[in-house]
Amino acid sequence: NPEKPQAIFLFVGPTGVGKTTTIAKLASEYKINHNKKVALITADVYRIAAVEQLNTYASILDVPVNVIYSPSEIVDNVKDLSAYDIIMVDTAGRSHKNVEQRNELFEIVNNVKNAELDIDIDVFLVLSVTTKYRDLMNIANAYKELEGYKLLFTKIDETGTIGNIMNMRCYTGAPLSYITSGQNVPDDIELADVQKLAKMLLGGE
């Protein structure tokens, strides 16, 4: 949205789906190909490795990383980064069955939405195509309070069955955003192309 000077992308979803790598890909895409000033925030302090991983990517890309330890810190951090075009927020990948952890995540998102910042807010629910459909439905049910999110699918290179993408698009009503197909940063990520996916589903090229 050209009206708003700044955008914030919040990435949510279960553990192990590749959120941090996906953020690194998008950060490099926006910085290198779109010449945007990008900053990162991580709220994933439960996994020390996640902060280190994001710091490694950030130093390669030469972008700043802020670490927040509680949901109350998110708004001040976003304000501190007002000089940046895009802020990407890595949240903790937790079990969707853990209500306390999930509420912490909702609090981060709601704090941003309720702060009346002059900023575009996009929430991405990151899911792996390799997850069983029933589990994907349970995850989507757990995150349904986060209205207006977009679906982002990872690991399309690890499975021949991509029906889950279309099934979840129908089940949630949420739009598709990006699809990732490997670990390479900044490659292996593209905008979801529904026609291309339909052809793949039907076995065509």
N, C-alpha and C positions, 0 to 999 in steps of 0.2 A: 504494500500500500504506500504509494508515493506521498500521501498526505502526512504520514507519520514518519518522523526522522529515524526511528529506531525500531528494531524487532527483537523479541526474546523468544527463543525456542526452548521449550521444556520437554525433556525426554523421560518417559516413564515406562515401566514394564518389568517383567520378572527378571530374576537374575540369570546370567548365562546366555542372554540372547545377542550380546554384542553391542550394547548401547554405547560404551565408551569408544570403541573402534568406529562405530557409525558417526559419532559426534566428530571424531578426528577427520573422517572423510569429508563431512559437510563443512567443517571449519576450513579445511584446505581448499575445498571447492569454492566457497564464497570469498576467501581471501585471495586465492591465486587467479581464479577465472572471472570473478566478478569485482575484484579490487575493493572488497569491503573490509572495514576495520572490524575484526572479530575478537571477542573476549569470551572466556570460559568461566563457568562457576561449577564447582562440584559440591554436591551435598552427600556424596557417597563416602562418608568417613568411616563406615563400618568395615569396608574392605580397604586396608592400607594400600594394597596392590592397585586398586582402582584409581586412587589419587596419584600414585606414582606413574601409572600408565598414562593418565591424562597429562601430567606434568611433562612426561617424555615427549608426547605428541606436541604439546604446547611450546616446548623449547625448540623443537625442530621447526615449527611453523612461526615461531617468534610471536606468540600471542600470550596475553596474561591469563593466569588462572587464579581465581579467588576460591577459598575453601570456606563453606559455611557449616556450622556445627548444630544449628537449630533453625527451624522454619522462620523464627522471628527475625533472623539476620538477612533474609533474602532481599527484602525491599531496599534496605540501606546499601547492600552490595550492588543491586541494579542501578541505584542512583549514583553510586561511586563510579560506575562504568558508563556514564551518560555520553562520554566522548566516542563511544563505539557504536558502529552501525548495527551489529548483530551480537547478542549475548546468547550463548548456548549453555543450558543448565543440565548437568548430568545428575540424575537422582539415584538413590540407592536401589539396586535391583533386589527386591525383597520378595519373599513368598507372598502371593496374593491372599494366602489364608491367614496371614498375621495382621489382625485388625489394627493393632497399635501402630505398626510400621506403616501400614497403608494410610492411616489417618494423618501421620506425619507428612506423608507425601501430598495428600490432599491439602494440607495446611500450607505447604510451600506454594502450590499452584494458586490456591485461593487468596493467599496474601498478595501475590503478584496481581491477580485479577481485581482485587478490591482496593488496591493502592491508588487507583486513578492516575496511573502513570500515562504519559502521552506516548504510548508504545504499542506496537502490534504484538499480540500474544498468540503463539502457536504451541499447542500441546501435541506431542507425537507419542502414541502408544506403540512401543517397539516390541514386535513379536517375531518368533522364529517360525519359518515355514515348516520346519521339521517337527514342531510340536503337534501332538494329536489334537484333532478337531474338538473333541469333548473338553480337553484341557484348555484350549484356546477360548472356548465359550465360557468356561469358568473364570478365566482371567478377565475376559471382557466384562463379565457380570460384576467382578470385583472392582473394576475401574469405571463402572457406568456413571458414577457421580461426577466424573470429569467430563462434563458435557463439552461437545464441540471439538473433540480431539481428531487427529488424523492417524491413519494406520501406516506404520512403516514396517516392512517385512525384511528380515535378514535370512541369510543362509540358503538362498534359492539355488546355490550351486551344490548343496548337499542332498538334494532330493529331486526325484523326477516327478513328484506329485505336487502340483501347485494349486490344486483345487481349493486348498485351505484359504488362499488369498481371496478368491471370489466368494467362498462361503462366508468368510468373516466380513467382507464388504457388505454382503446381504444381511448377515446376522446383526451387525452393529449399526448399519446405515452410515458409518463413518467413511469419508473419502480416503482413497489411497494416496500416499505421498511418494515415498521412495522405496526402492527395493535394492538390497545389497546382495552381492554374489561372490564374496570372498573376503580375505583379510587385508588385501592391499590398500594402503592409504596413499593417495586420495582416490584410487580407482575403485572398481567393483561396486559402484553405486550409480543408480540412474532413477529418473522419475518413472513411476509406474505407468506403463502404456497398456491400457485395457485391451486394445485390439491385439497387441502383441501377445498378451497373456491369454486371450481367448484362443488365438491360433495355437499357442503352446498346449493349451488344454485339449484342443481338438486333434493334437498330434501333427499339425502342420508346421511349416517353418516360418 
